[in-house]
């Protein structure tokens, strides 16, 4: 369970030998086939790349520079791939004010622009549900595809759903290859270069927060956000799962930086902060407002709190 | 080692020999495999978008077929138990065929999982030591382990026994018996683990019922043997291999019991969901009645239910169980019934309505159907090849010749219509 202690001294020696073996294999096969020696080498390097959590510092540097080169060429602009680790003493929490949300979906598209989701086919990390005020939070009667000329609509309220960054995530548990895990700041991440695309995590997630690249993502170069994180919003390959990562390319850089959805919300329905900081806004919300947790009975312990400010 | 090599060489020689019918059958399967490969190439090139699966229904036809093939593999233990635990001779003679079914079914299982992967090029991430197998946390990791174990186990048992018969020796039961006995819990484990794979997901109330693993076992003991009886019927009419009626009737009787338990457990599940009438009823309602105007599965599931109940009575009543026509009909009904009920009927309602109450009605695309047909053809081809070797060995038509090196092949034809021979034998017996 303890993710950070995976490397014990016992299997360290073994890993070193395996690292060498894989490197040798990569170099060996790299000499074969594929046009252009450089392209071929990069292909095999990515093929034999290990799980992100097993990479040494120097290997991470190699991987990042390979990816930056690849993305910069593909999108015709300098692309940065960060690997910023979680900040000490930070555990992110998110609050969503159901009494304010007007269902405008600006968060949905703000997220897409920030996080380089595929435009064709469209992938949205946030899904906004339209619910009836009469019924309350009754998912069976949720409307996913509401499309009126003007929101909010009479008799309805809106509930955006995205990854709940569970403390007890059912999705990471089921992954057969440990391609997804919870970081120390509470963000559940996916190593897009390790995921085998079995989609077991999608079956396990009770919030529909995981999305699959059914097709090669269509991301126009002009709309590509070059400020990326390896475990976050870098361009994804086909055939892997992706999800909301609380905009870690922004929020991990310095304290007080908000995810794109928080910034774009026109009514201030979205709150974000450090759960370990007693002075934070999110702590105030949890301690003083009426809070509810979606599917609380499943014991996923989300760090995503719905609340009513009025 | 030299002997093993000679045996393998002999087997390949044998595979190349056969009647016109045998060649036609093999070619037909190869054509379907070719179509399947082309369809899969299309899927690889364009991505899984060529399937009807989407974020809401993220598993579909492939995983349904995978789940069903796990049942079929169970057939083996239904033969192993009477043959080796109760030493019942008529079934002991055919137990090895059960193991060959298990081998073919396991290969199909692994193929169905592979074609479902978004990144099959990264399959090596699953190999312990080279990659990372998330064992024991992930039930999928457990499944990878038990399925491969079951495949190797059955292949070794059948392979060793056939190898011994080929060299005209009795297999050393000191080695075989423990493996055979071990294959019983191993077979139960492949079902339990596959059931737990679904069962463990609290997000999907339709699967999150503790009755699921017993239900899996019960339906496995219906569909596997039903498929096997149908195969026996073909084998004993078209090859030289004779299978006694009493063995087949005994298996049919076992199906009746298994089907009773299957229907009973289903009833228990239906009662619990409908009577308590909670929010968790939605997927079952979608399956049996349709929900909010979405009713794609309703006609299928009622067909399956009707098939299963009819087959139960056909197998329960001795007269219909022991009549070749009703017996064959019953087997087809069970096979198709369970294929629907525990294939798509199990997987799809897990996803509809989805976790946020959305509806996406899934029905497989042409690519999915063609790829699946290709895998079925592959499984049948493997099974045919295994039979091509096993049946002559068991009949004494394929063994090492006097010189101790070259094979003796007594049956050049393999697949031929044997009705006259069967009638002659019956005449002889009655005289």
HADDOCK unambig.tbl for C-alpha pairs under 7 A between the chains (distance, minus, plus):
assign (segid A and resid 139 and name CA) (segid B and resid 356 and name CA) 5.66 0.50 0.50
assign (segid A and resid 139 and name CA) (segid B and resid 357 and name CA) 4.94 0.50 0.50
assign (segid A and resid 140 and name CA) (segid B and resid 357 and name CA) 4.38 0.50 0.50
assign (segid A and resid 141 and name CA) (segid B and resid 357 and name CA) 6.74 0.50 0.50
assign (segid A and resid 142 and name CA) (segid B and resid 357 and name CA) 6.13 0.50 0.50
assign (segid A and resid 144 and name CA) (segid B and resid 358 and name CA) 6.73 0.50 0.50
assign (segid A and resid 173 and name CA) (segid B and resid 137 and name CA) 5.98 0.50 0.50
assign (segid A and resid 173 and name CA) (segid B and resid 138 and name CA) 5.99 0.50 0.50
assign (segid A and resid 174 and name CA) (segid B and resid 137 and name CA) 6.61 0.50 0.50
assign (segid A and resid 174 and name CA) (segid B and resid 138 and name CA) 4.27 0.50 0.50
assign (segid A and resid 174 and name CA) (segid B and resid 139 and name CA) 6.50 0.50 0.50
assign (segid A and resid 175 and name CA) (segid B and resid 134 and name CA) 6.93 0.50 0.50
assign (segid A and resid 175 and name CA) (segid B and resid 138 and name CA) 5.89 0.50 0.50
assign (segid A and resid 176 and name CA) (segid B and resid 133 and name CA) 5.89 0.50 0.50
assign (segid A and resid 176 and name CA) (segid B and resid 134 and name CA) 4.84 0.50 0.50
assign (segid A and resid 176 and name CA) (segid B and resid 138 and name CA) 5.30 0.50 0.50
assign (segid A and resid 176 and name CA) (segid B and resid 140 and name CA) 5.67 0.50 0.50
assign (segid A and resid 176 and name CA) (segid B and resid 141 and name CA) 5.10 0.50 0.50
assign (segid A and resid 177 and name CA) (segid B and resid 125 and name CA) 6.26 0.50 0.50
assign (segid A and resid 177 and name CA) (segid B and resid 126 and name CA) 5.90 0.50 0.50
assign (segid A and resid 177 and name CA) (segid B and resid 132 and name CA) 5.22 0.50 0.50
assign (segid A and resid 177 and name CA) (segid B and resid 133 and name CA) 5.06 0.50 0.50
assign (segid A and resid 177 and name CA) (segid B and resid 134 and name CA) 5.16 0.50 0.50
assign (segid A and resid 178 and name CA) (segid B and resid 132 and name CA) 6.86 0.50 0.50
assign (segid A and resid 178 and name CA) (segid B and resid 134 and name CA) 5.86 0.50 0.50
assign (segid A and resid 196 and name CA) (segid B and resid 117 and name CA) 6.43 0.50 0.50
assign (segid A and resid 196 and name CA) (segid B and resid 118 and name CA) 6.14 0.50 0.50
assign (segid A and resid 196 and name CA) (segid B and resid 119 and name CA) 4.78 0.50 0.50
assign (segid A and resid 196 and name CA) (segid B and resid 120 and name CA) 6.71 0.50 0.50
assign (segid A and resid 196 and name CA) (segid B and resid 122 and name CA) 5.72 0.50 0.50
assign (segid A and resid 196 and name CA) (segid B and resid 123 and name CA) 6.76 0.50 0.50
assign (segid A and resid 197 and name CA) (segid B and resid 117 and name CA) 5.18 0.50 0.50
assign (segid A and resid 197 and name CA) (segid B and resid 118 and name CA) 4.12 0.50 0.50
assign (segid A and resid 197 and name CA) (segid B and resid 119 and name CA) 5.48 0.50 0.50
assign (segid A and resid 198 and name CA) (segid B and resid 116 and name CA) 6.79 0.50 0.50
assign (segid A and resid 198 and name CA) (segid B and resid 117 and name CA) 4.88 0.50 0.50
assign (segid A and resid 198 and name CA) (segid B and resid 118 and name CA) 6.34 0.50 0.50
assign (segid A and resid 199 and name CA) (segid B and resid 58 and name CA) 6.65 0.50 0.50
assign (segid A and resid 202 and name CA) (segid B and resid 58 and name CA) 6.93 0.50 0.50
assign (segid A and resid 204 and name CA) (segid B and resid 201 and name CA) 5.35 0.50 0.50
assign (segid A and resid 204 and name CA) (segid B and resid 203 and name CA) 5.81 0.50 0.50
assign (segid A and resid 205 and name CA) (segid B and resid 203 and name CA) 6.11 0.50 0.50
assign (segid A and resid 206 and name CA) (segid B and resid 203 and name CA) 4.37 0.50 0.50
assign (segid A and resid 206 and name CA) (segid B and resid 355 and name CA) 5.61 0.50 0.50
assign (segid A and resid 207 and name CA) (segid B and resid 355 and name CA) 6.06 0.50 0.50
assign (segid A and resid 207 and name CA) (segid B and resid 356 and name CA) 6.58 0.50 0.50
assign (segid A and resid 208 and name CA) (segid B and resid 355 and name CA) 6.03 0.50 0.50
assign (segid A and resid 208 and name CA) (segid B and resid 356 and name CA) 6.68 0.50 0.50
assign (segid A and resid 211 and name CA) (segid B and resid 55 and name CA) 5.83 0.50 0.50
assign (segid A and resid 212 and name CA) (segid B and resid 55 and name CA) 6.34 0.50 0.50
assign (segid A and resid 214 and name CA) (segid B and resid 47 and name CA) 5.72 0.50 0.50
assign (segid A and resid 214 and name CA) (segid B and resid 48 and name CA) 4.90 0.50 0.50
assign (segid A and resid 214 and name CA) (segid B and resid 49 and name CA) 4.67 0.50 0.50
assign (segid A and resid 215 and name CA) (segid B and resid 46 and name CA) 6.42 0.50 0.50
assign (segid A and resid 215 and name CA) (segid B and resid 47 and name CA) 4.84 0.50 0.50
assign (segid A and resid 215 and name CA) (segid B and resid 48 and name CA) 6.43 0.50 0.50
assign (segid A and resid 215 and name CA) (segid B and resid 49 and name CA) 5.45 0.50 0.50
assign (segid A and resid 216 and name CA) (segid B and resid 47 and name CA) 6.91 0.50 0.50
assign (segid A and resid 238 and name CA) (segid B and resid 47 and name CA) 6.88 0.50 0.50
assign (segid A and resid 239 and name CA) (segid B and resid 47 and name CA) 6.77 0.50 0.50
assign (segid A and resid 239 and name CA) (segid B and resid 118 and name CA) 3.99 0.50 0.50
assign (segid A and resid 239 and name CA) (segid B and resid 119 and name CA) 5.57 0.50 0.50
assign (segid A and resid 240 and name CA) (segid B and resid 118 and name CA) 6.24 0.50 0.50
assign (segid A and resid 298 and name CA) (segid B and resid 202 and name CA) 6.56 0.50 0.50
